[in-house]
């Protein structure tokens, strides 16, 4: 499977080498079409500014609201079966992060023409992590060109808001926490 904007590379050890700095920010690449990609700490690059109107309420949300914290970004739609299925897993990781005051899950609601339906899904399922309402998924540009056609996509940002891991697939709480937990021990911004 070839993803739009992805570069094929058969060597799994090249993930960090293919995630190159472009204009000072992260540029997404999926070596060999991988759906779970890790980036070593010394090779991570920052993402652009992510911000927008909250899905629930009138508040503006920005990645900058979470400076020095781990942020698990998740692009999702209420119309997407895997997104609906993984929402309780993301909620579990969000609760662990907020209990420890280490970070948050931040949803990016995409391709949902009805804000009300998406907000109803959040309320009906007890989801407490915030989401930005972004139907055209313009945030993908700030994320280094993550393929907008791959929903759900989960990007784990370290405390400096650099991608540490990307999942281009549905995730479970266990899969996600195995990536997030080691980041809690990493040094924050200097």
SVG drawing of the C-alpha trace seen along z (x, -y; Angstrom):
<svg xmlns="http://www.w3.org/2000/svg" viewBox="-26 -31 46 35">
<polyline fill="none" stroke="black" stroke-width="0.4" points="0.0,0.0 1.4,-3.4 0.3,-6.4 0.1,-9.9 3.2,-11.8 5.0,-8.7 8.4,-7.6 9.1,-3.9 12.1,-2.5 12.6,1.2 14.9,0.8 12.9,0.3 15.9,-1.3 15.8,-4.3 12.6,-5.8 14.6,-8.5 16.8,-9.2 13.7,-9.7 12.1,-12.1 14.1,-15.0 14.1,-18.6 12.4,-20.9 12.3,-24.5 12.9,-23.8 10.0,-21.4 9.1,-17.8 8.3,-16.3 6.3,-13.1 7.6,-10.0 6.4,-6.4 9.3,-4.2 8.1,-1.1 4.5,-2.0 4.8,-1.3 1.7,-1.9 3.6,-2.2 6.7,-4.4 9.1,-5.3 11.5,-8.3 14.6,-8.2 14.9,-11.2 18.0,-12.6 16.4,-12.6 13.0,-14.2 12.0,-17.5 9.2,-19.9 5.8,-20.0 4.2,-23.3 1.6,-25.2 -1.7,-23.3 -4.7,-25.3 -8.4,-25.7 -11.9,-25.9 -12.8,-23.3 -15.3,-20.7 -17.3,-21.2 -17.7,-24.9 -16.3,-28.1 -12.8,-27.9 -9.8,-28.1 -7.3,-25.2 -3.6,-25.4 -0.7,-23.0 1.0,-25.8 -1.6,-25.3 0.3,-22.1 3.9,-23.4 6.3,-21.0 3.8,-18.2 3.3,-15.0 0.5,-15.4 -1.1,-12.4 -2.7,-13.8 -5.5,-11.7 -7.2,-12.6 -10.7,-11.0 -14.2,-11.2 -17.5,-10.1 -18.3,-8.4 -15.1,-6.2 -15.6,-2.7 -12.0,-2.3 -12.0,-5.8 -15.2,-5.0 -13.6,-1.8 -10.4,-3.3 -11.9,-6.3 -12.1,-4.5 -8.5,-3.4 -7.5,-7.0 -9.6,-8.1 -7.7,-5.6 -4.3,-7.1 -5.7,-10.6 -6.7,-9.7 -3.2,-8.3 -1.5,-11.4 -3.7,-13.9 -3.6,-12.0 0.2,-12.2 0.0,-15.8 2.2,-14.8 0.1,-15.6 -3.1,-15.1 -4.8,-13.4 -5.8,-16.1 -8.3,-15.0 -8.5,-16.6 -12.0,-15.9 -11.8,-15.7 -14.2,-15.1 -17.3,-15.6 -19.6,-18.0 -21.8,-18.1 -20.1,-19.5 -23.2,-18.6 -23.0,-14.9 -19.3,-14.7 -19.9,-16.6 -22.8,-14.3 -20.5,-11.3 -18.0,-12.8 -20.6,-13.5 -22.5,-10.2 -19.2,-8.2 -17.8,-10.1 -14.8,-11.4 -13.1,-14.1 -10.1,-14.9 -10.4,-18.0 -10.8,-18.0 -10.2,-20.6 -13.0,-20.8 -11.1,-20.7 -13.3,-19.1 -10.9,-19.8 -7.9,-18.5 -5.8,-21.6 -3.8,-20.6 -2.2,-17.9 0.0,-20.6 1.3,-21.7 1.9,-18.0 4.5,-17.7 2.0,-16.5 0.7,-13.4 -1.6,-11.6 -5.0,-13.2 -6.6,-10.1 -5.4,-7.9 -8.0,-8.1 -7.4,-7.4 -3.9,-8.6 -2.3,-9.0 0.8,-11.0 2.6,-10.9 4.5,-14.1 7.2,-14.3 7.5,-17.1 9.1,-19.3 6.2,-18.6 8.3,-16.5 6.8,-13.2 8.1,-10.3 5.8,-7.8 3.1,-7.7 0.3,-5.1 -1.5,-5.0 -4.0,-2.6 -6.4,-2.0 -4.6,-1.8 -5.3,-0.1 -4.5,-1.6 -1.7,0.9 0.0,0.2 -0.3,-3.5 0.9,-3.5 4.0,-1.4 5.0,-4.4 3.9,-7.1 5.2,-5.9 8.9,-6.1 8.4,-9.7 7.3,-10.6 10.9,-10.0 12.5,-12.1 13.8,-15.6 11.4,-18.4 12.2,-21.6 15.3,-23.4"/>
</svg>
